[in-house]
Amino acid sequence: MDKALQTMITNMPKKTGKSLEEWKAILKQKSFAKHGDAMKFLKGEHGVTHGFANTIIHLSKENKESTDDLVSAQYKGKEDLIPIYEKLITVVSDFGSDVVKTPKKTSVSIIRKKQFALIKPATKTRIDLGLKLKNTPITDRLGNSGPFGSMCTHRVQLSSVSEVDAELVAWLKEAYEKAN
């Protein structure tokens, strides 16, 4: 298991008031059909932060697809993008042990206390990297959030590993620091 995920699970009782197993039992009783409904429930009725709520929901699913399976499915037919994805994961992992990577069906959320980045294979030749950088101006490269809507404030379109350069790493680091 990813070290950051294990730390999050260990800290869950202190931060949320319940263990992962207790949260799983609560969600099983409710049996939400949609991820968003479970998120609203955990955040609204229990005051759980977005990162913990997302992790609880993903780890509570009965048909547990492994994180590797979810990522593999995202890149099926888009294998040329895997080196870009792996480089992004290496970069954010180096920021600290509090970085949690949460694969979903179509993207991977990168979370500190809050989500600060989102990696999504958008086409066969491009990854869209969503960033949360409030009060940061839009530029030619650091575009508006596009299809990410309110999940992110900006989007960078990546077609090669070389685009994961010092400028991009600085934006990722800034987003990470703001998610504290």
N, C-alpha and C positions, 0 to 999 in steps of 0.2 A: 504494500500500500504506500502511496505517496506520503512522504514525511509530513508535508504541510497539512494534508487531509487528516492524517492520524492526530496531529496536534489540534486541529479543529475539533475532532471528535472527543479528544481528551478534555478540551476546554469547554465543551458544550454544556455540561451541567452548571458550571460556574457562570457562563455567559447567558444561558437561556433558562436556567432553572430546572432542566430535565436532561436525562441522558438520551443518547440516540435511541436506545431500545424503548424508552418511555414515549418518545416522539413517534416512533414507528407504530406503537400500539394505538396512539391517538389517531394517527392518519388512517390506520387500518379500519378503525371504527367508523370514520367519516367516509371512507372510500370515495375520494374525489375522482371524477372522470378526467378533469383537466388540471394540468400543472398550475395554471394561473389561479384556479379556484383554491387549490391547496396553499399557494403563496399568499393570497388574500387572507385566508384563515389564519395561517401562522403569524403573519405580520400584523394583521388587524386585531385579532382576538387574543393573541399571546405576546405581541410586541417583539417577536423574533426578528432580527435584522435580516436583510435580503440574502446575504451570503450564507448564514446559517440555515435559513428557510430553504434555499435552493439545495443545499447539501443534504438536509434532512429528507426532502422530497425524493431526490435522486437515489439516496441510499435506502429509501423505503419501498421502492418499486419491487413488486413481486417477481416480475420477469427481469431479473437483474442482468442487464447487458453490462459487460465489463466496460470500463472506460476505453480500453484498447479497441473493443468491438465498435463502440460508438464512433471513435475517431477513424477507424478503418472504413466504416461505412460512409463517412463524410467524404473520404478521398477516393472512393471507388470510381474509376474512370478519370480521376484527377491526380494520379500518382505523381505527376511532374511537380505538383505543388507541395508535396511532403517535405522536401528540404527547407522550404520557406517556413512552413509550420514548425518544423523541428528547431529552426534557428530562433523563431519568436519564443518558443517555449524555453529554450536555453537562456535567452536574454532575461525573460521575466523571472525565471527560477533563481537567477543570480541576484535578484533584488533583495531577497530575504526568505527566511523559512516560513513567513506568514502568507506567502503567495499560494493560493489554492486554485487549481485548474479543474474546472467542472465541465466535462463534455456533455453536450446535449445532442439531440438528434441531428441538428444542422450546423452547430457551432460549438465553440469552447469558450466558456466564460472564464475570465481571469479575475480573481477576487482577492482583495486584501480584507479590510472590514466591509468594503463595498466593492461591487464590480468596477474595475477601472479599464478593462479592455475586453474585446470580444473578437475572436478569430473565426472567420467564416470563409470556406472555399466557395466563392461566388459563381465562378465559371470554371471551365476546364483549364483556363490559363491565368486566373487571377484569384488572389485571396483578398478579401476586404477585412481590414483591421479597424475595428471600432475603438475609439478612445473617449474617455470622460475627461475633458479638459475645459471646465467652465471658465469663462472670461478669456478664452484664447481665440484670437482672430482666425478666420478662415483664410487659407492661402491656396495657391494653385495645387500644392501637394497635399496639404492638410485640409481636405474638403469638408463640406457639411456632412452630417450623419447619414444622409441618404436613407436607404431602406432600414437602417437601425432605429430610426425615430428617436424616441426619448431614452432608449437604452444607452445611447452614446451621444456625445456632442459633436464628434468629428469622425471622419473615415479617411483612411489611407488605402489606396489600391496598390497591391503588390503583385508583380509578375516574375520577380527573380530574387534570389537570395541577396544579391548585391544591393538591393533596395533597403535591406535591413542594415542601414548605415548609422553613423553617429547621430545624425539629426533625428531619425526615427527612434533610436534607443533613448535619446533625451526626452522625446515626447512620452514614450512609455514610462520612463522613470518619473516624470512630472505627474502623470496620471496615477501612478502607484503612490507617490507621496501625498497626493490630494485625497486618496482613498483611505487615509488614516483616521 
